[in-house]
Amino acid sequence: MMKNRFKKYLTYFWKAILAFFIGSVLLVVVYRFIPVPYTILMFQRGFERVADGKSFQIKKDWVSKENINPKLELAVFCAEDQNFLVHEGFDMKAIEKAMEYNEKQEGKKKPKTRGASTISQQCAKNVFLWPNRGWIRKGLEVYFTFLIEKIWSKERIMEVYLNVIEFGDGVYGAEAAAQTYFKKDAKNLTTTQCALMSIVLPNPRKFDLANPTGYMRKRQGWVLKQMGYQGGELDYDKEILLKEKATEVKPEPKKNKKSKK
């Protein structure tokens, strides 16, 4: 009896796994072509506002990549993930550095941790998952990051990211942020405004675009310099060239033949 019940539960388990796999792949494929309507984070933040005595609010307005100032893409690239065009979703060097830094923070009274999430990881987390640091969520983040890297282009990942990312209390996406804080369309943002928007992304609930602090202005200046180093634009055509260069097999140096006396 127990054996039959175990087989039954095992069958349900594998069916659930298969259904999740098929469903998740289909969802990623669909979002390659259509706008992402809402995310779990948006609803969670909305209900948190209600709990705090505020009104439920989700400000968002999906716009195509062509209707976002390209400078914002470059600013986010410089501020968040300068290896975005090269990596396959995970920046292993950045992860190693973050682990070394966090180990040094252990034992301190006020330890500061450092993350190493790429734009791809943040996009996957924001679109498909919930804000949590548990191992299950992290495992699913790896899974969905792998999927979007294989199914979407880098341009699509950036487009989706800029349309769903949180820019402030109840404000999501570049267009809603541009309208809320600068009273203009995202395509009309200035370079300095793009740089300022990019630096709130690590913690949009701490950094307020409406009231930039001295630290925010300092970071804004750093991002502007980085944008200049990148040539003033994010060239997606470099992706192929950079990957080819990274995987290029260099020929072995020729051995010098000793001259015969």
Backbone torsions as a table, in degrees:
resi	resn	phi	psi	omega
1	MET	NA	-48.9	179.6
2	MET	-63.5	-36.6	-178.8
3	LYS	-65.7	-43.2	178.7
4	ASN	-64.8	-38.5	179.3
5	ARG	-66.6	-38.7	178.5
6	PHE	-63.5	-43.5	178.5
7	LYS	-62.8	-37.2	-179.8
8	LYS	-65.1	-46.1	179.7
9	TYR	-66.0	-37.2	179.8
10	LEU	-65.5	-38.7	177.4
11	THR	-63.4	-43.5	177.3
12	TYR	-61.0	-40.1	-178.5
13	PHE	-62.0	-48.9	-178.4
14	TRP	-68.5	-32.5	175.7
15	LYS	-66.5	-38.7	178.4
16	ALA	-65.5	-41.4	178.7
17	ILE	-62.9	-44.5	-179.8
18	LEU	-64.4	-41.8	179.7
19	ALA	-64.1	-40.6	178.2
20	PHE	-64.2	-43.6	-179.2
21	PHE	-61.9	-49.4	-179.1
22	ILE	-64.3	-44.1	-179.2
23	GLY	-64.2	-41.9	-179.0
24	SER	-66.9	-41.3	178.9
25	VAL	-64.6	-43.3	178.8
26	LEU	-62.1	-40.0	-179.3
27	LEU	-65.5	-41.6	178.1
28	VAL	-64.2	-40.5	178.3
29	VAL	-63.5	-43.4	-179.8
30	VAL	-62.9	-43.7	-178.5
31	TYR	-72.5	-6.3	173.4
32	ARG	-71.2	-24.3	-174.1
33	PHE	-115.0	-27.5	-176.4
34	ILE	-116.5	157.1	178.8
35	PRO	-63.5	148.2	174.7
36	VAL	-80.5	118.0	-174.7
37	PRO	-68.1	-61.7	-179.8
38	TYR	-143.1	165.7	178.0
39	THR	-127.9	164.8	178.5
40	ILE	-60.7	-40.3	-179.5
41	LEU	-59.2	-42.0	-179.2
42	MET	-59.4	-45.8	-179.8
43	PHE	-68.7	-39.3	179.6
44	GLN	-61.7	-46.5	179.0
45	ARG	-63.8	-35.7	179.0
46	GLY	-63.2	-43.6	179.1
47	PHE	-71.6	-29.9	175.1
48	GLU	-64.7	-37.2	176.0
49	ARG	-62.6	-42.7	179.0
50	VAL	-62.2	-41.0	179.2
51	ALA	-63.5	-28.4	179.3
52	ASP	-88.0	5.8	178.3
53	GLY	87.7	10.4	179.2
54	LYS	-99.8	173.1	177.8
55	SER	-81.9	151.9	175.9
56	PHE	-67.8	127.2	-175.0
57	GLN	-144.3	129.8	171.7
58	ILE	-136.0	101.2	176.8
59	LYS	-92.6	115.0	178.7
60	LYS	-155.5	148.5	178.5
61	ASP	-153.7	100.4	-177.2
62	TRP	-65.3	131.2	174.2
63	VAL	-131.7	152.8	179.7
64	SER	-71.4	164.0	179.8
65	LYS	-56.7	-34.3	-179.3
66	GLU	-66.8	-19.1	-179.3
67	ASN	-102.4	19.5	174.3
68	ILE	-122.6	131.3	179.1
69	ASN	-55.4	123.8	179.5
70	PRO	-56.3	-22.1	178.8
71	LYS	-65.0	-28.7	178.3
72	LEU	-69.9	-38.9	175.6
73	GLU	-59.0	-45.8	-179.2
74	LEU	-65.4	-41.3	-179.3
75	ALA	-62.3	-44.6	179.0
76	VAL	-65.4	-40.0	176.4
77	PHE	-58.1	-46.6	-178.3
78	CYS	-69.0	-39.3	-175.9
79	ALA	-80.2	-33.5	-170.4
80	GLU	-106.4	-38.7	-168.0
81	ASP	-164.0	87.0	-176.4
82	GLN	-78.9	-1.2	174.1
83	ASN	-106.1	14.6	-175.2
84	PHE	-54.4	-40.3	-176.9
85	LEU	-77.1	-13.5	-174.2
86	VAL	-102.8	-44.5	-173.1
87	HIS	-74.9	166.0	179.3
88	GLU	-99.7	28.0	179.3
89	GLY	118.2	-23.0	-176.9
90	PHE	-133.5	130.0	179.2
91	ASP	-97.8	95.0	-173.2
92	MET	-64.0	-36.9	178.7
93	LYS	-64.6	-42.0	179.0
94	ALA	-65.8	-37.0	178.1
95	ILE	-64.3	-42.9	178.6
96	GLU	-62.8	-43.4	179.3
97	LYS	-64.1	-40.5	179.6
98	ALA	-65.1	-39.7	179.5
99	MET	-65.0	-42.6	178.6
100	GLU	-63.3	-42.6	-180.0
101	TYR	-64.8	-44.4	-178.3
102	ASN	-66.6	-32.9	176.9
103	GLU	-64.6	-37.6	179.2
104	LYS	-69.4	-22.4	-178.8
105	GLN	-81.9	-15.2	-178.7
106	GLU	-64.0	134.4	179.2
107	GLY	94.0	-13.5	179.2
108	LYS	-77.9	153.0	-179.0
109	LYS	-65.1	-41.9	178.8
110	LYS	-124.4	75.3	-178.1
111	PRO	-67.7	142.0	176.6
112	LYS	-114.6	121.7	-179.7
113	THR	-94.9	152.3	-180.0
114	ARG	-123.7	132.7	178.8
115	GLY	-96.6	172.6	179.5
116	ALA	-141.3	30.6	-178.7
117	SER	-70.7	136.9	177.3
118	THR	-86.8	170.6	175.6
119	ILE	-59.9	-37.7	179.1
120	SER	-62.9	-43.7	179.0
121	GLN	-64.6	-44.1	179.9
122	GLN	-64.5	-37.4	178.0
123	CYS	-64.7	-47.2	179.3
124	ALA	-60.0	-43.7	-179.6
125	LYS	-63.5	-45.4	-175.9
126	ASN	-70.2	-35.3	-176.1
127	VAL	-80.9	-43.5	-168.8
128	PHE	-108.8	-16.3	-170.9
129	LEU	-124.4	-167.4	-176.5
130	TRP	-122.1	157.6	-179.2
131	PRO	-75.9	102.0	-178.3
132	ASN	-159.5	149.9	-178.3
133	ARG	-104.5	12.1	-179.0
134	GLY	-68.5	162.3	-176.6
135	TRP	-66.9	-34.0	178.9
136	ILE	-64.1	-46.5	179.7
137	ARG	-62.5	-41.7	179.9
138	LYS	-65.0	-38.8	178.4
139	GLY	-64.4	-42.5	177.6
140	LEU	-67.0	-32.8	177.2
141	GLU	-61.9	-43.1	177.5
142	VAL	-61.1	-44.1	-178.6
143	TYR	-61.7	-50.4	-177.6
144	PHE	-70.8	-30.7	175.1
145	THR	-63.2	-43.6	177.6
146	PHE	-59.6	-43.6	-178.3
147	LEU	-63.6	-48.3	-176.1
148	ILE	-69.3	-29.9	177.4
149	GLU	-68.2	-30.8	-179.3
150	LYS	-87.1	-30.7	-172.8
151	ILE	-101.3	-33.9	179.4
152	TRP	-98.0	162.0	171.3
153	SER	-88.5	167.1	177.0
154	LYS	-62.4	-36.6	178.8
155	GLU	-64.1	-40.3	179.2
156	ARG	-67.2	-40.1	178.4
157	ILE	-59.7	-45.3	179.6
158	MET	-65.6	-41.1	-179.7
159	GLU	-61.9	-46.8	179.7
160	VAL	-65.1	-44.3	-178.9
161	TYR	-56.5	-47.2	-177.4
162	LEU	-71.4	-13.1	179.1
163	ASN	-97.7	-14.7	-177.1
164	VAL	-118.4	-15.6	-173.9
165	ILE	-66.5	146.0	-179.1
166	GLU	-79.7	127.2	179.2
167	PHE	-111.7	-3.6	-178.8
168	GLY	170.3	-172.7	-177.2
169	ASP	-65.2	102.4	178.4
170	GLY	77.9	12.7	-177.7
171	VAL	-114.9	123.1	-175.5
172	TYR	-132.4	132.2	176.6
173	GLY	90.8	155.2	-175.7
174	ALA	-62.4	-40.9	-177.0
175	GLU	-66.1	-47.4	179.5
176	ALA	-62.8	-38.9	179.3
177	ALA	-66.6	-43.1	179.9
178	ALA	-62.4	-42.3	179.9
179	GLN	-68.8	-40.4	-176.0
180	THR	-71.1	-45.5	-172.2
181	TYR	-98.7	-25.1	-176.3
182	PHE	-123.7	-0.9	177.2
183	LYS	55.6	42.7	178.8
184	LYS	-152.2	167.8	177.1
185	ASP	-73.2	155.7	-179.7
186	ALA	-62.4	-30.2	-179.2
187	LYS	-73.1	-16.2	-178.5
188	ASN	-102.7	9.1	177.7
189	LEU	-63.0	146.6	175.7
190	THR	-84.3	167.4	179.7
191	THR	-62.1	-42.2	-179.7
192	THR	-66.4	-36.2	177.5
193	GLN	-67.8	-38.5	177.2
194	CYS	-62.1	-43.2	179.4
195	ALA	-63.2	-40.3	179.7
196	LEU	-66.7	-40.4	179.2
197	MET	-63.4	-35.6	-175.5
198	SER	-67.0	-28.8	-173.8
199	ILE	-83.9	-8.8	177.9
200	VAL	-85.8	-13.4	-173.2
201	LEU	-61.3	-34.6	177.9
202	PRO	-61.6	-30.9	-178.7
203	ASN	-153.9	75.8	-177.4
204	PRO	-66.1	-12.1	179.1
205	ARG	-90.3	-13.2	178.1
206	LYS	-100.8	-45.0	-178.1
207	PHE	-91.2	122.6	-175.7
208	ASP	-103.2	116.2	179.2
209	LEU	-62.8	-27.9	-178.9
210	ALA	-74.4	-24.8	-178.9
211	ASN	-136.2	75.7	-178.0
212	PRO	-63.4	133.7	177.2
213	THR	-86.4	173.9	177.6
214	GLY	-61.8	-38.4	178.3
215	TYR	-62.9	-41.1	179.8
216	MET	-64.1	-40.5	178.8
217	ARG	-65.5	-36.8	178.2
218	LYS	-65.0	-45.0	177.9
219	ARG	-64.8	-36.8	177.7
220	GLN	-59.3	-43.5	178.5
221	GLY	-63.1	-38.7	179.4
222	TRP	-64.7	-43.3	179.5
223	VAL	-62.9	-41.4	179.0
224	LEU	-60.6	-38.8	176.8
225	LYS	-65.4	-43.0	179.3
226	GLN	-63.2	-36.9	178.2
227	MET	-63.4	-37.7	177.4
228	GLY	-66.0	-39.3	178.7
229	TYR	-63.8	-29.9	-178.4
230	GLN	-83.4	2.5	178.2
231	GLY	88.4	7.8	175.7
232	GLY	84.8	-0.3	177.9
233	GLU	-154.0	156.2	178.2
234	LEU	-96.8	108.7	-175.6
235	ASP	-94.6	103.7	-178.7
236	TYR	-70.1	-18.8	177.3
237	ASP	-66.9	-20.5	179.1
238	LYS	-69.6	-20.2	-176.3
239	GLU	-54.5	-48.8	-177.9
240	ILE	-66.4	-43.7	-178.7
241	LEU	-64.6	-41.5	-179.7
242	LEU	-65.8	-40.5	179.7
243	LYS	-67.9	-39.1	178.3
244	GLU	-64.2	-39.4	179.5
245	LYS	-67.6	-37.9	-178.5
246	ALA	-68.7	-31.1	-176.9
247	THR	-102.3	3.1	-177.6
248	GLU	-64.8	131.6	178.0
249	VAL	-91.7	115.6	-178.9
250	LYS	-79.7	138.3	179.9
251	PRO	-67.7	146.3	179.1
252	GLU	-67.8	141.1	180.0
253	PRO	-63.4	140.0	-180.0
254	LYS	-72.6	138.2	178.4
255	LYS	-79.7	133.4	179.2
256	ASN	-73.3	127.1	178.4
257	LYS	-81.7	133.1	179.2
258	LYS	-70.9	131.0	-179.7
259	SER	-71.0	138.5	178.9
260	LYS	-77.6	135.6	178.3
261	LYS	-83.0	NA	NA
